[in-house]
Amino acid sequence: QTQVVESGGGLVQPGGSLRLSCVVSGNIFSPFDLAWYRQVPGKQRELVAKITQNGYRTYSDSVKGRFTISRDNSKASLYLEMTSLNPEDTAVYYCNANCDPYGSIWCGDFWGQGIQVTVDS
């Protein structure tokens, strides 16, 4: 089974930076499209950034220019570099690994447990 584990969250001051990491352990990694989502209590989970298996990146408008998503296939890891953080970025951040189950028996939709990011002075 594929497991997804986030790390790197915590408290940071407004204007500061933080790096989130995600390790995807299992039988595959390269075929996954990878993404970071975030969720505030009482709100829907929203897509923050996505990087496909081919390295194509997309970002939500709210983080574009401030966040950078990247992946390292050799380490089966996903990263999110966050800069110029503001209190509105405070949320639980989730790592997601997804690929079409029709493309591989190992594919599916997998989620981490979430990690708290708090931006506050």
For each residue, the residues with C-beta under 8 A, 3 or more apart:
1: 26
2: 24 25 26 27 28 97 106 108 110
3: 24 25 26 110
4: 22 23 24 95 96 97 110 111 112 113
5: 22 23 25 95 112 113
6: 9 20 21 22 93 94 95 112 113 114 115
7: 20 21 22 23 115
8: 18 19 20 21 115
9: 6 18 20 93 115 116 117
10: 18 116 117 118
11: 118 119 120
12: 16 17 18 85 117 118 119
13: 16 85 119 120 121
14: 85 86 87 119 120 121
15: 84 85 86
16: 12 13 85 119
17: 12 81 82 83 84 85
18: 8 9 10 12 82 85 117
19: 8 79 80 81 82
20: 6 7 8 9 36 79 80 82 93 95 115 117
21: 6 7 8 77 78 79
22: 4 5 6 7 34 36 77 78 79 80 95 112
23: 4 5 7 75 76 77
24: 2 3 4 29 32 34 76 77 78 95 97 110
25: 2 3 5 76
26: 1 2 3 29 106 110
27: 2 106
28: 2 31 32 99 104 106 107
29: 24 26 32 73 76 97
30: 53 73
31: 28 53 99 103 104 106 107
32: 24 28 29 53 97 98 99 107
33: 50 51 52 53 97 98 99
34: 22 24 50 51 52 69 71 78 95 96 97 98
35: 47 48 49 50 51 69 95 96 98
36: 20 22 47 48 49 50 69 78 80 93 94 95 96
37: 45 46 47 48 93 94 96
38: 45 46 48 89 91 92 93 94 117
39: 43 44 45 46 91 92 94 114
40: 43 90 91 92
41:
42:
43: 39 40 46
44: 39
45: 37 38 39 94
46: 37 38 39 43 60
47: 35 36 37 50 60
48: 35 36 37 38 59 60 63 67 80 93
49: 35 36 57 58 59 60 63 67 68 69 80
50: 33 34 35 36 47 57 58 59 69
51: 33 34 35 55 56 57 58 69 70 71 78
52: 33 34 55 56
53: 30 31 32 33 99
54:
55: 51 52 71
56: 51 52
57: 49 50 51 69
58: 49 50 51
59: 48 49 50 63 64 67 69
60: 46 47 48 49 63 64
61: 64
62: 88
63: 48 49 59 60 66 67 82 89
64: 59 60 61 67
65:
66: 63 82 83 84 85
67: 48 49 59 63 64 80 81 82 83
68: 49 80 81
69: 34 35 36 49 50 51 57 59 78 79 80 81
70: 51 78 79 81
71: 34 51 55 77 78 79
72: 75 76 77 79
73: 29 30 76
74:
75: 23 72
76: 23 24 25 29 72 73
77: 21 22 23 24 71 72
78: 21 22 24 34 36 51 69 70 71 95 97
79: 19 20 21 22 69 70 71 72
80: 19 20 22 36 48 49 67 68 69 93
81: 17 19 67 68 69 70
82: 17 18 19 20 63 66 67 85 89 117
83: 17 66 67
84: 15 17 66
85: 12 13 14 15 16 17 18 66 82 89 117 119
86: 14 15 89 119
87: 14 90 119 120
88: 62 119
89: 38 63 82 85 86 117 119
90: 40 87 117 118 119 120
91: 38 39 40 117
92: 38 39 40 114 115 116 117
93: 6 9 20 36 37 38 48 80 114 115 116 117
94: 6 36 37 38 39 45 111 112 113 114 115
95: 4 5 6 20 22 24 34 35 36 78 111 112
96: 4 34 35 36 37 109 110 111 112
97: 2 4 24 29 32 33 34 78 109 110
98: 32 33 34 35 107 108 109 110
99: 28 31 32 33 53 103 104 107 108
100: 103 104 107
101: 104 105 107 108
102: 107
103: 31 99 100 107
104: 28 31 99 100 101 107
105: 101
106: 2 26 27 28 31
107: 28 31 32 98 99 100 101 102 103 104
108: 2 98 99 101
109: 96 97 98
110: 2 3 4 24 26 96 97 98
111: 4 94 95 96
112: 4 5 6 22 94 95 96 115
113: 4 5 6 94
114: 6 39 92 93 94
115: 6 7 8 9 20 92 93 94 112
116: 9 10 92 93
117: 9 10 12 18 20 38 82 85 89 90 91 92 93
118: 10 11 12 90
119: 11 12 13 14 16 85 86 87 88 89 90
120: 11 13 14 87 90
121: 13 14
